[in-house]
Amino acid sequence: MMLSPSERSKFDTLEVSRILGDRVLRATKDMVEFMYKDVKLTLYPNSSIMFYHFTDLEIAYTYADEVLETVKVGRREA
């Protein structure tokens, strides 16, 4: 499934990969793929998040909010 926030932000995925650290599986200028709470996710520059093999919508919303907040805080601290 893919979730996109109503208020989209633009992310530099290479900067995001530094924020997420050792959770990152791979990163390019077009996406960052990483593990979050045992779920494989891909974050795109437009702030959409793809969830692989995960179908619990309520938990996905929570995870997406947590990931986006982590990225936003990490960007402010940089």
Contacts in CASP RR format, 6 or more apart in sequence:
PFRMAT RR
TARGET T0000
AUTHOR 0000-0000-0000
METHOD contacts of the structure
MODEL  1
MMLSPSERSKFDTLEVSRILGDRVLRATKDMVEFMYKDVKLTLYPNSSIM
FYHFTDLEIAYTYADEVLETVKVGRREA
1 50 0 8 1.000
1 51 0 8 1.000
1 54 0 8 1.000
1 55 0 8 1.000
1 57 0 8 1.000
1 60 0 8 1.000
2 48 0 8 1.000
2 49 0 8 1.000
2 50 0 8 1.000
2 51 0 8 1.000
3 48 0 8 1.000
3 49 0 8 1.000
3 51 0 8 1.000
3 60 0 8 1.000
3 61 0 8 1.000
3 64 0 8 1.000
4 46 0 8 1.000
4 47 0 8 1.000
4 48 0 8 1.000
4 49 0 8 1.000
5 47 0 8 1.000
5 48 0 8 1.000
5 64 0 8 1.000
5 68 0 8 1.000
8 46 0 8 1.000
8 47 0 8 1.000
8 48 0 8 1.000
9 47 0 8 1.000
9 68 0 8 1.000
9 72 0 8 1.000
10 45 0 8 1.000
10 46 0 8 1.000
10 47 0 8 1.000
11 43 0 8 1.000
11 44 0 8 1.000
11 45 0 8 1.000
11 46 0 8 1.000
11 47 0 8 1.000
11 71 0 8 1.000
12 45 0 8 1.000
13 27 0 8 1.000
13 28 0 8 1.000
13 29 0 8 1.000
13 30 0 8 1.000
13 31 0 8 1.000
13 32 0 8 1.000
13 43 0 8 1.000
13 44 0 8 1.000
13 45 0 8 1.000
14 27 0 8 1.000
14 28 0 8 1.000
14 29 0 8 1.000
14 32 0 8 1.000
15 75 0 8 1.000
15 78 0 8 1.000
16 27 0 8 1.000
16 32 0 8 1.000
16 43 0 8 1.000
16 71 0 8 1.000
17 24 0 8 1.000
17 27 0 8 1.000
17 32 0 8 1.000
17 34 0 8 1.000
19 70 0 8 1.000
19 71 0 8 1.000
19 74 0 8 1.000
19 75 0 8 1.000
19 78 0 8 1.000
20 32 0 8 1.000
20 34 0 8 1.000
20 70 0 8 1.000
20 71 0 8 1.000
23 34 0 8 1.000
23 35 0 8 1.000
23 36 0 8 1.000
24 32 0 8 1.000
24 33 0 8 1.000
24 34 0 8 1.000
25 33 0 8 1.000
25 34 0 8 1.000
25 35 0 8 1.000
25 40 0 8 1.000
26 32 0 8 1.000
26 33 0 8 1.000
27 33 0 8 1.000
29 45 0 8 1.000
30 44 0 8 1.000
30 45 0 8 1.000
31 42 0 8 1.000
31 43 0 8 1.000
31 44 0 8 1.000
31 45 0 8 1.000
32 42 0 8 1.000
32 43 0 8 1.000
33 40 0 8 1.000
33 41 0 8 1.000
33 42 0 8 1.000
34 40 0 8 1.000
34 41 0 8 1.000
34 42 0 8 1.000
34 43 0 8 1.000
35 41 0 8 1.000
36 63 0 8 1.000
36 66 0 8 1.000
36 67 0 8 1.000
37 63 0 8 1.000
39 51 0 8 1.000
39 52 0 8 1.000
39 54 0 8 1.000
39 63 0 8 1.000
40 51 0 8 1.000
40 52 0 8 1.000
40 53 0 8 1.000
41 49 0 8 1.000
41 50 0 8 1.000
41 51 0 8 1.000
41 52 0 8 1.000
41 63 0 8 1.000
41 67 0 8 1.000
42 49 0 8 1.000
42 50 0 8 1.000
42 52 0 8 1.000
43 49 0 8 1.000
43 67 0 8 1.000
43 71 0 8 1.000
44 50 0 8 1.000
47 68 0 8 1.000
49 63 0 8 1.000
49 64 0 8 1.000
49 67 0 8 1.000
49 68 0 8 1.000
51 60 0 8 1.000
51 63 0 8 1.000
54 60 0 8 1.000
END
